[in-house]
Amino acid sequence: MSLRLRPHSLPDHRGEPMSLSSLLKDLRVQSGQSLQQVAEKVGSSKAYLSELERGVAKNPGIDLLKALAHNYGVSVATLIGEADAAPLPPPVAGQVEAWVSNIRKEQAAGLDLETAANEARASFERLLGPLDPQHEANWKAAVSELEAAFERKIEYLGNYSLRKPRRPHWYDGPRAGDLHWPKLEAFLLSRKGWSKETVASIDATSTEVVSLLENPAQSEFRGRGLVVGYVQSGKTANMEAVIAKAVDAGYRFVIILTGMTNSLRTQTQDRIESDLVERNKYGWHSHTTSDSDFRKPASKWFSIMDPVQIAAVKKNVAPLEALLGTIEKTPPTHRARMPVLIVDDECDQAGVNATGSQYNMTAINALIRKILAALPKVQYVGYTATPFANVLINPEKPTGGLDDLYPEDFITSLPKPEGYFGPESLFGRDPIDADDEKPEESGLDMIRGVDDAEVALVRPPSAKDRFTFEPGIPKSLDKALSYFVLATAARYVRGQSRQHSSMLVHTTVYTHPHHALADKIAAWQNGLAKKISKGDEKTFDRLERLWLEEVAKVDAGRFGLAPTSFSALRPELEKVLDDIAIVVENSDSETRLDYASGPKKYIVVGGSVLARGLTIEGLVVSYFVRSSNQYDTLLQMGRWFGYRPGYEDLPRIWMTDDLRTSFRDLATVEAEIRADIQQYRKREVTPADFSIRVRRIPGLAITAAKKMYAAKACDVSFSGEHIQTIRFPHRDEDFLRHNWEAAAELVDAAASQGIKPARRGRLIEGVSFDLAMKFLETYRSDQRDLISGKLLEYIRLEASRADQPYETWNIAIVETGGTRRSVEPLGAFGNVGLVNRARLKGLTRDGLADIKALMSRDDVLMDVTGSPDDRSWDSVKEFRQALVGDRVPLLLLYAIDEASVPRSEKLREPLGAVRDMLGIGLVLPERGAKTSYVRVPINQDDGDEEDVQADIDGDAGQAAK
């Protein structure tokens, strides 16, 4: 790179150090050469050498200095004075970091590292003069640090991915001379203000993904991969990083398949232009713009260009047909020179075949597959947060047919980002100790209920009523709207008035009621604004009560924030109401969300377009009563997931109890999928052999049935699992008595083996397989708790193996609840210690009490001594198995106190059972690889397919020709 030069140390005729310009001229004169002769020898221009000799040009590149030194027969050190220069002092860490930050800011403006470093230095010197030795040392250290960061070769660790075996390694990570990733990285750090940890995670995961792509230098290839992120978690940033690095590594054409509506395509286009294209304007040629989807170019084909070609194409038939037609018109010689990266954003929508047959394809799926087939050098990567449909694609190519989009080369599961507000934030996670659930394990008290009677005021009862339906403002919506005004005012007090703040109102897929409801909300807003401006104390009293009630439910201190008092936010209310705009976001609306033109305060009313892909910036409040009976559709509706810096305590969601239960169950299913991917990764299972288990939730379909044509209803392995009952018909005395008596009978029959004390209760070892199976066959549970026929079939199958595992079992009663004991004896155990398990607020849709967690992780160690340092579920199970082997299951019994009470009433309420209940936990040894099938019964009803057709029809007028 170019170097800033110090004056040469050799003295001139006055005894002063000779400048580089004087030295170069002196050496040339002594050599008897003309400027033209020197220019020809060193490969430079006569004009530039003249500027160097006159001191106009200051910073020749190192290559030119080497050539000049060679021409004049001197060393480079002689030219720049390094040999005689005094040594620089050691760099100062904090000042080096400041230089790094300043250089990155210049990179974010689109400069390469060399130019950015010199520009940062020049900016400093314009203000403060030439660098002294200390600043010189700091600047050089900063440049070296940035260079070194791109020179480290990265070993493929496979921390996040399953991959096809024996794939050649070709990518070692970004390099100092790369054009795109260094500028994007600097942009994320300096312009967007993202933390170093977040950007480092994006760097690591995107490097892993790029290393799994096909090498663009190959003469021919077709790769297929899948990246699984989290809803609203920054998948786009990872996608952009992958694009930047792939282009730096040799890909020459990028096609981004966006959402199915113009709003989603425009959002993606704008983001790509802002984050990638604007960083290096002359390095890209875009075939699409914010206002224009893909159309056939005038030439009818793609040309070979120096800039990288890029297009953000909506997943609709017209633009995809135009893209396919242009590719097919492109001469084969051109196609052979264009390594293409296709990135399918939200790839589970539209891209997956939904005809119900492997041989009959939906139009969009067929077009994507034809585009892949038409390109000799192409890599397809799908991105999604809901991979239910993608992993149910048949990985086998039909004879004579097109490849489907199954990710046969790799599946990458992105780690959950730091500071991400996701399902775990709302619903908590399994506690280490179920008897003493910690606040960070229990979830946040942010969900508020909406009664069915209130739903009827905001959602038409049927499709035929949608044009005549007249919505109202029920009490729950009034509260939600009022809270949004208060929370936004609190953000103003916290200095966030220049940031976006939004509320989502999502009640129905039908577009007509959106406008009517928006009008009602506008009238509500005007009414409240008048009362506030008049200083109506009754209104202020009502708002203050609501604010104090909500502040008490979520501790701001948990996020390092100070609570905002009502007296502090009260003066901001009038300004907030004046700032709020109401936007209807659907195919019929004339107004659209526009976060690019400054900070916005929006109440957004909409339907399908809000349910997938569209980012609502600064989302604080959601009023959500739209129903769906599909996993993927429902999870994608969770627009409230994401990042809430500086207002982590403020988000609230209003929804029905039914939806709350569904989201809680889905959080479990989603976590299981990610856990499966990690388990398969550890076992080095390939994507082609990989099929996840997808747990069924009664009343919900996994995805559209036609996307599940390859799924099979079959047995799966429960190897290495721990299973617990957490849902109970707490008001059904006959049901509860049946289970208690079944457990008492088991204990009586097993007691002859001897009862001994254990760390958390009492233990019987060496119980026969027949006794344990008789109890499990008799015990009744909710099907979601998996104590079912599938589990029993697995246990019988495993027990029949040649090494005769499961021949004996260990059985324990867990007694950690305190002094209360059961009124009724549990067989030979007598009156047992009760455990306290209060239920989550609200019953499940079928009236069951959900206690969230029965087992504590230490319960797994009931039949062993000692414990591991790491208390994760995997660690405690591995520790137990190392001591007892892989042939002895552990059956845990829990006597649950009928009068269980919550330690905190924010998220739980008293159990209120009609009698003490008997719960069970089961720890099964790890017995090897799980079977490669999904447990998915195919339901021919498509369920509640996400209704985006209205939005697509609304976009039709702008479809590509």
Residue pairs with C-beta under 8 A, 6 or more apart in sequence:
1 61
1 62
1 113
1 114
1 117
1 143
1 147
2 59
2 60
2 61
2 62
2 114
2 118
3 59
3 62
3 65
3 80
4 58
4 59
4 118
4 121
4 131
4 136
4 139
5 20
5 58
5 59
5 80
5 81
6 80
6 81
6 85
7 17
7 18
7 19
7 20
7 81
8 17
8 18
8 19
8 20
8 22
8 23
8 78
8 79
8 80
8 81
9 17
9 81
9 83
9 84
9 85
10 17
10 18
10 23
10 81
10 84
11 17
11 18
12 18
12 22
17 81
18 26
19 55
20 52
20 79
20 80
21 52
21 53
21 54
21 55
23 79
24 49
24 52
24 53
24 68
24 79
25 53
27 72
27 74
28 35
28 38
28 53
28 72
31 71
31 72
33 41
33 71
35 46
35 49
35 50
35 53
36 46
38 44
38 49
38 68
38 71
39 45
39 46
39 48
39 49
41 67
41 71
42 49
42 64
42 67
42 68
42 71
43 64
43 67
44 64
44 67
48 57
51 57
52 60
59 118
60 68
62 76
65 76
65 79
65 80
66 76
68 79
69 75
69 76
69 78
69 79
75 83
76 82
77 83
86 133
88 133
88 134
88 136
88 137
88 140
89 133
89 134
89 137
90 137
91 137
91 138
91 140
91 141
91 142
92 134
92 138
95 134
95 135
95 138
96 138
96 141
96 142
96 145
97 142
98 138
99 120
99 138
99 139
99 141
99 142
99 143
100 142
100 145
100 146
101 189
101 190
102 120
102 123
102 124
103 113
103 116
103 117
103 120
103 142
103 143
103 146
104 116
104 146
104 185
104 186
104 189
104 190
105 120
105 186
105 190
105 191
106 115
106 116
106 117
106 119
106 120
106 186
107 113
107 116
107 182
107 183
107 185
107 186
107 187
108 183
108 186
108 187
108 189
108 190
108 191
108 279
109 116
110 183
110 278
110 279
110 280
110 281
111 119
111 183
112 177
112 179
112 182
113 143
113 146
113 147
113 150
113 176
113 177
113 182
116 186
117 139
117 142
117 143
117 146
120 139
121 131
121 139
124 131
124 135
125 131
131 139
146 176
147 176
150 173
150 174
150 175
150 176
150 177
150 178
150 182
151 175
151 176
152 173
153 172
153 173
154 172
154 173
154 207
154 211
156 169
156 208
156 211
157 208
158 208
158 681
159 204
159 208
160 205
160 208
160 412
160 413
160 414
160 415
160 681
161 208
161 209
161 212
161 410
161 411
161 412
161 413
161 681
162 410
162 411
162 412
162 677
162 680
162 681
162 685
162 686
162 687
162 690
163 212
163 409
163 410
163 686
163 687
164 408
164 409
164 410
164 686
164 687
164 688
165 684
165 686
167 212
167 409
168 215
169 211
170 211
170 215
170 217
171 207
171 210
171 211
171 213
171 215
171 245
171 249
173 207
173 211
174 181
174 182
174 203
174 207
174 245
174 248
175 248
176 182
178 245
178 248
179 247
179 248
179 280
179 283
180 243
180 244
180 245
180 247
180 248
180 276
180 279
180 280
180 283
181 241
181 244
181 245
181 248
183 244
183 279
183 280
184 240
184 241
184 244
184 275
184 276
184 279
185 199
185 203
185 241
187 275
187 279
188 194
188 198
188 199
188 202
188 237
188 275
189 196
189 199
195 418
197 418
198 234
198 417
198 418
198 419
201 415
201 417
201 418
202 234
202 237
202 238
202 241
203 241
205 238
205 241
205 412
205 414
205 415
206 238
206 241
206 242
206 245
207 245
208 412
209 225
209 227
209 238
209 242
209 381
209 410
209 412
210 242
210 245
210 246
210 249
212 225
212 409
212 410
212 412
213 223
213 225
213 242
213 246
213 251
213 341
213 379
213 381
214 221
214 222
214 223
214 377
214 379
214 409
215 221
215 250
216 246
216 249
216 250
216 251
216 252
216 339
216 377
216 379
217 250
217 339
218 377
219 336
219 376
219 377
220 376
220 377
221 377
221 378
221 379
222 372
222 375
222 378
222 379
222 380
222 403
223 378
223 379
223 380
223 409
224 379
224 380
224 381
224 403
224 405
224 406
224 407
224 408
224 409
225 379
225 380
225 381
225 382
225 407
225 409
225 410
225 411
225 412
226 347
226 381
226 382
226 383
226 384
226 387
226 390
226 391
226 407
226 410
226 411
226 412
226 687
227 235
227 238
227 239
227 242
227 381
227 382
227 383
227 384
227 412
227 414
228 384
228 385
228 387
228 411
228 412
228 413
228 414
228 673
228 674
228 677
229 235
229 238
229 383
229 384
229 385
229 414
230 385
230 414
230 416
230 417
230 420
230 422
230 641
231 385
231 386
231 422
231 635
231 636
231 638
231 639
231 641
231 642
232 385
232 615
232 638
232 639
232 640
232 641
232 642
233 385
233 414
233 416
233 417
233 420
233 422
233 641
233 642
234 417
234 420
234 643
235 345
235 383
235 385
235 414
236 268
236 271
236 345
237 275
238 383
238 414
239 256
239 343
239 345
239 383
240 271
240 272
240 275
240 276
242 343
242 381
243 254
243 256
243 272
243 276
243 341
243 343
244 276
246 254
246 341
246 379
247 254
247 308
247 341
250 339
251 308
251 339
251 340
251 341
251 379
252 308
252 309
252 337
252 338
252 339
252 340
253 302
253 308
253 309
253 310
253 338
253 339
253 340
253 341
254 308
254 309
254 310
254 311
254 340
254 341
254 342
254 343
255 310
255 311
255 313
255 323
255 340
255 341
255 342
255 343
255 371
256 268
256 272
256 310
256 311
256 312
256 313
256 342
256 343
256 345
257 313
257 315
257 342
257 343
257 344
257 345
257 347
257 351
257 368
258 264
258 265
258 267
258 268
258 269
258 312
258 313
258 314
258 315
258 345
258 613
259 265
259 267
259 268
259 314
259 315
259 345
259 346
259 349
259 612
259 613
259 614
260 314
260 315
260 316
260 349
260 350
260 948
260 951
260 952
261 314
261 587
261 609
261 948
261 951
261 952
261 954
261 955
262 293
262 314
262 955
262 958
263 585
263 592
263 593
263 609
263 614
263 951
264 314
264 346
264 609
264 612
264 613
264 614
265 293
265 312
265 313
265 314
266 290
266 291
267 613
267 614
267 615
268 312
268 345
269 288
269 289
269 290
269 312
270 290
270 596
272 310
272 312
273 286
273 290
276 284
276 310
277 284
277 286
277 310
282 307
283 307
283 308
284 307
284 308
284 309
284 310
285 305
285 307
285 308
285 309
285 310
286 309
286 310
286 311
287 294
287 297
287 309
287 310
287 311
288 294
288 310
288 311
288 312
288 313
293 313
293 314
293 316
293 319
293 958
293 959
293 960
294 311
294 313
294 319
294 322
294 323
294 960
295 319
295 322
295 960
295 961
296 322
296 325
296 326
296 961
297 326
300 326
300 329
301 326
301 329
301 330
301 331
301 334
302 309
302 326
302 327
302 330
302 334
302 338
303 334
304 334
304 337
304 338
309 338
311 323
313 319
313 320
313 323
314 955
315 349
315 350
315 351
315 364
315 368
316 364
316 952
316 955
316 959
316 960
317 363
317 364
317 367
318 959
318 960
318 961
319 959
319 960
320 364
320 367
320 368
320 371
321 367
321 960
322 960
322 961
323 371
324 367
324 370
324 371
324 374
327 335
327 371
327 374
327 375
328 374
330 338
332 376
335 374
335 375
335 376
335 377
336 376
336 377
338 375
338 377
339 377
339 378
339 379
340 375
340 377
340 378
340 379
341 378
341 379
341 381
342 368
342 371
342 372
342 378
342 379
342 380
342 381
343 381
343 383
344 351
344 368
344 380
344 381
344 382
344 383
344 405
345 383
345 613
346 383
346 384
346 612
346 613
346 636
347 382
347 383
347 384
347 390
347 405
348 382
348 384
348 386
348 387
348 388
348 389
348 390
348 632
348 703
349 612
349 613
349 636
349 946
350 362
350 364
350 365
351 364
351 365
351 368
351 382
351 405
352 365
352 389
352 390
352 393
352 405
352 707
353 361
353 362
353 365
353 393
353 404
353 706
353 707
353 709
354 362
354 365
354 704
354 706
354 707
355 361
355 362
355 706
355 709
356 705
356 706
356 709
357 709
358 394
358 398
358 401
358 404
358 709
358 710
359 398
359 401
361 369
361 402
365 404
365 405
366 402
368 380
368 405
369 402
369 403
369 404
369 405
370 402
371 378
372 378
372 380
372 402
372 403
373 402
373 403
380 405
382 390
382 405
382 407
384 390
385 635
385 636
386 631
386 632
386 635
386 636
387 673
388 631
388 632
388 673
388 694
388 702
388 703
389 632
389 703
389 704
389 707
389 708
390 405
390 406
390 407
391 411
391 673
391 690
391 691
391 692
391 934
392 691
392 694
392 702
392 703
392 707
392 708
392 710
392 711
392 934
392 936
393 404
393 405
393 406
393 710
394 404
394 406
394 709
394 710
395 404
395 406
395 408
395 687
395 688
397 403
397 404
406 687
407 687
408 687
408 688
409 687
410 687
411 677
411 687
411 690
413 674
413 677
413 678
416 422
416 424
417 643
419 643
419 645
420 641
420 642
420 643
421 640
421 641
421 642
421 643
421 644
421 648
421 651
422 641
423 638
423 641
423 663
423 664
423 666
423 667
423 670
423 671
424 443
424 667
425 443
425 444
426 443
426 444
426 446
426 447
426 653
426 663
426 667
427 443
427 663
427 664
427 667
428 437
428 440
428 441
428 442
428 443
428 852
428 907
429 441
430 441
430 853
430 873
431 437
431 438
431 441
431 442
431 853
431 856
432 438
432 441
432 856
432 857
432 858
432 871
433 856
433 857
433 858
434 835
434 837
434 853
434 854
434 855
434 856
435 816
435 817
435 835
435 836
435 856
436 903
437 853
437 903
439 555
439 558
439 904
440 558
442 904
442 906
442 907
442 908
443 907
444 554
445 553
445 554
445 906
445 907
446 553
446 554
446 651
446 652
446 653
447 652
447 653
447 654
447 655
447 660
448 476
448 479
448 480
448 652
448 653
448 654
448 655
449 476
449 654
449 655
449 656
449 657
449 660
449 842
450 474
450 476
450 623
450 625
450 654
450 655
450 656
451 476
451 656
452 656
453 474
454 474
454 475
454 476
454 477
455 507
455 625
455 656
457 471
457 472
457 473
457 474
457 477
458 471
458 472
458 474
458 477
458 507
458 508
458 517
458 625
459 471
459 507
459 508
459 513
459 625
459 626
460 466
460 469
460 508
460 510
460 513
461 469
463 510
466 508
466 510
466 512
466 513
467 512
469 512
469 513
469 516
470 516
471 507
471 513
471 516
471 517
471 520
472 520
473 481
473 520
473 521
473 524
476 623
476 654
477 505
477 623
477 654
478 524
479 546
479 654
480 503
480 621
480 623
480 652
480 654
481 503
481 521
481 524
481 525
481 603
481 621
481 623
482 528
482 542
482 543
482 546
483 546
483 547
483 550
483 621
483 652
484 501
484 503
484 603
484 620
484 621
485 528
485 543
485 573
485 576
485 577
485 580
486 543
486 546
486 547
486 550
486 569
486 573
487 501
487 620
487 621
487 647
487 650
487 652
488 501
488 576
488 579
488 580
488 601
488 620
489 569
489 570
489 572
489 573
489 575
489 576
490 564
490 568
490 569
490 647
490 650
491 497
491 499
491 501
491 620
491 646
491 647
491 650
492 569
492 572
492 575
492 576
493 564
493 568
493 569
493 572
494 561
494 564
494 646
494 647
496 646
496 647
497 572
497 575
497 599
498 599
499 599
499 618
500 595
500 599
500 600
500 601
500 602
500 617
500 618
501 599
501 600
501 601
501 602
501 618
501 620
502 600
502 601
502 602
502 603
502 604
502 616
502 617
502 618
502 619
502 620
503 602
503 603
503 604
503 619
503 620
503 621
503 622
503 623
504 604
504 606
504 610
504 616
504 619
504 621
504 622
504 623
504 624
504 639
504 640
505 517
505 521
505 603
505 604
505 605
505 606
505 623
506 605
506 606
506 607
506 610
506 611
506 622
506 623
506 624
506 625
506 626
506 637
506 639
507 513
507 517
507 605
507 623
507 625
507 626
508 514
508 607
508 626
509 607
509 608
509 626
509 946
509 947
509 950
510 607
510 950
511 586
511 587
511 588
511 589
511 607
511 950
512 588
514 584
514 586
514 588
514 589
514 605
514 606
514 607
515 584
515 588
515 589
517 605
518 582
518 583
518 584
518 605
521 582
521 603
521 605
522 582
525 577
525 580
525 582
525 603
528 539
528 577
529 574
529 577
529 578
531 539
532 539
532 540
532 573
532 574
532 577
533 574
540 570
543 566
543 573
544 566
544 570
547 566
547 569
548 566
550 652
551 563
551 564
553 906
554 649
554 650
555 649
556 562
556 563
556 564
556 649
557 563
558 648
558 649
559 648
559 649
561 646
561 647
561 648
561 649
563 649
576 601
579 601
580 601
580 602
580 603
581 600
581 601
581 602
581 603
582 602
582 603
582 605
583 589
583 591
583 592
583 593
583 602
583 603
583 604
583 605
584 591
584 604
584 605
584 606
585 592
585 593
585 604
585 605
585 606
585 609
585 610
585 614
586 606
586 607
586 608
586 609
586 950
586 951
586 954
587 609
587 950
587 951
587 952
587 953
587 954
587 955
588 950
588 954
589 606
593 600
593 602
593 604
593 614
593 616
594 600
595 617
600 617
602 616
604 610
604 616
607 626
607 947
607 950
608 946
608 947
608 948
608 950
608 951
609 948
609 951
610 616
610 637
610 639
611 626
611 633
611 636
611 637
611 639
611 946
612 633
612 636
612 637
612 946
612 948
613 636
614 639
615 639
615 642
616 639
619 639
619 640
619 642
619 651
620 644
620 647
620 650
620 651
620 652
621 651
621 652
621 653
621 654
622 639
622 640
622 651
622 652
622 653
622 654
622 655
623 654
624 637
624 653
624 654
624 655
624 659
625 654
625 655
625 656
625 659
626 637
627 658
627 659
627 944
628 634
628 637
628 943
628 944
628 946
629 699
629 700
629 701
629 943
629 944
630 700
630 701
630 702
630 703
630 704
630 943
630 944
630 945
630 946
631 666
631 669
631 694
631 697
631 700
631 701
631 702
631 703
632 702
632 703
633 944
633 945
633 946
634 659
634 662
634 663
634 666
634 700
635 666
635 670
636 946
638 663
640 651
640 653
644 650
644 651
655 663
657 842
657 843
657 845
658 845
660 842
661 842
661 844
661 845
661 850
662 697
662 699
662 700
662 845
664 840
664 850
665 697
665 700
665 784
666 697
666 700
668 695
669 694
669 695
669 697
672 693
672 695
673 692
673 694
676 692
676 693
676 930
677 690
677 692
679 720
679 930
680 690
683 929
685 929
685 932
689 932
690 932
691 932
691 933
691 934
692 934
693 716
693 930
693 934
693 935
694 702
694 934
694 935
694 936
695 784
695 786
695 935
696 702
696 783
696 784
696 935
696 936
696 937
697 784
698 783
698 784
698 846
699 845
700 943
701 939
701 941
701 942
701 943
702 708
702 711
702 936
704 942
704 943
704 945
705 938
705 939
705 940
705 941
705 942
705 943
706 942
708 936
708 938
709 938
711 934
711 936
711 938
712 933
712 934
712 936
713 935
713 936
713 937
713 938
714 931
714 933
714 934
714 935
715 790
715 793
715 794
715 797
715 931
715 933
715 935
716 790
716 794
716 930
716 931
716 933
716 934
716 935
717 794
717 927
717 928
717 929
717 930
717 931
718 786
718 791
718 794
718 795
718 924
719 798
719 924
719 925
719 926
719 927
719 928
719 929
719 930
720 877
720 924
720 925
720 926
720 927
721 922
721 924
722 855
722 860
722 873
722 877
722 921
722 922
722 923
722 924
723 785
723 786
723 787
723 791
723 921
723 922
723 924
724 785
724 853
724 854
724 855
724 919
724 920
724 921
724 922
725 781
725 782
725 785
725 787
725 854
725 919
725 920
725 921
726 785
726 850
726 851
726 852
726 853
726 854
726 919
727 781
727 782
727 784
727 785
727 844
727 848
727 849
727 850
727 851
728 736
728 782
728 848
728 849
728 851
728 896
728 913
728 917
728 919
729 735
729 736
729 847
729 848
729 849
730 736
730 839
730 848
730 849
730 911
730 912
730 913
730 914
730 917
731 847
731 912
731 913
731 914
732 914
733 914
733 915
735 780
736 913
736 914
736 915
736 916
736 917
736 918
737 915
738 778
738 780
739 779
739 780
739 917
739 918
740 824
740 826
740 915
740 916
740 917
740 918
742 775
742 778
742 779
742 918
743 775
743 779
743 826
743 827
743 893
743 918
743 920
744 825
744 826
744 827
745 775
745 827
746 771
746 772
746 774
746 775
746 811
746 827
747 764
747 811
747 813
747 826
747 827
747 828
747 829
747 893
748 827
748 828
749 771
750 764
750 767
750 771
750 811
750 828
751 764
751 827
751 828
753 764
753 765
753 766
753 767
754 764
754 765
755 762
755 763
755 764
755 828
755 829
756 762
756 763
756 764
756 765
757 763
758 812
758 862
758 863
759 858
759 861
759 862
759 865
760 812
760 814
760 815
760 816
760 856
760 858
760 859
760 862
761 812
761 813
761 814
761 815
761 816
761 833
761 862
762 812
762 813
762 815
762 829
763 810
763 811
763 812
763 862
763 863
764 810
764 811
764 812
765 808
765 810
765 863
766 808
766 809
766 810
767 808
767 809
767 810
767 811
767 891
768 807
768 808
768 809
769 799
769 806
769 807
769 808
769 809
771 809
772 806
772 809
772 811
772 889
772 891
773 792
773 795
773 796
775 891
776 787
776 791
776 792
776 795
776 891
777 792
779 787
779 920
781 787
781 788
781 920
782 848
787 920
787 922
790 935
791 922
795 806
795 889
795 924
798 805
798 806
798 927
799 805
799 806
799 807
803 887
804 887
805 886
805 887
805 888
805 925
805 927
806 887
806 888
806 889
807 887
808 887
808 888
809 888
809 889
809 890
809 891
810 862
810 863
810 884
810 888
810 889
810 890
810 891
811 890
811 891
811 892
811 893
812 859
812 862
812 863
812 890
812 891
812 892
812 893
813 826
813 829
813 832
813 833
813 892
813 893
813 894
813 895
814 835
814 856
814 859
814 862
814 892
814 893
814 894
814 921
815 832
815 833
815 834
815 835
815 895
816 833
816 835
816 856
817 833
817 834
817 835
817 836
817 897
818 833
818 834
818 836
820 833
820 834
820 897
821 831
821 832
821 833
821 834
822 831
822 832
822 834
822 895
822 916
823 831
823 916
824 831
824 916
825 831
825 832
826 832
826 893
826 895
826 918
832 895
833 895
834 895
834 896
834 897
834 916
835 894
835 895
835 896
835 897
835 900
836 896
836 897
836 900
836 901
837 851
837 854
837 894
837 896
837 897
837 900
837 911
837 919
838 851
838 900
838 901
838 902
838 903
838 908
838 909
838 910
838 911
839 849
839 850
839 851
839 900
839 908
839 909
839 910
839 911
839 912
840 850
840 851
840 852
840 907
840 908
840 909
841 907
841 908
841 909
843 849
843 850
844 850
849 911
849 912
849 913
851 896
851 900
851 911
851 919
854 894
854 896
854 919
854 920
854 921
855 892
855 921
857 871
857 872
857 873
857 876
858 867
858 871
858 876
859 892
859 921
860 873
860 876
860 877
860 880
860 890
860 923
861 867
861 876
861 879
861 880
862 890
862 892
863 880
863 884
863 888
863 890
864 879
864 880
864 883
864 884
865 883
866 879
866 883
867 876
867 879
868 875
868 876
868 878
868 879
877 923
877 926
878 926
880 890
880 923
881 925
881 926
884 925
885 925
886 925
886 926
886 927
887 925
888 925
889 922
889 923
889 924
889 925
890 922
890 923
891 920
891 921
891 922
892 920
892 921
892 922
892 923
893 918
893 919
893 920
894 918
894 919
894 920
894 921
895 916
895 917
895 918
896 911
896 913
896 916
896 917
896 918
896 919
897 911
897 916
898 911
898 912
898 913
898 914
898 915
898 916
898 917
899 910
899 911
899 913
900 910
900 911
900 913
901 910
901 911
902 908
902 909
902 910
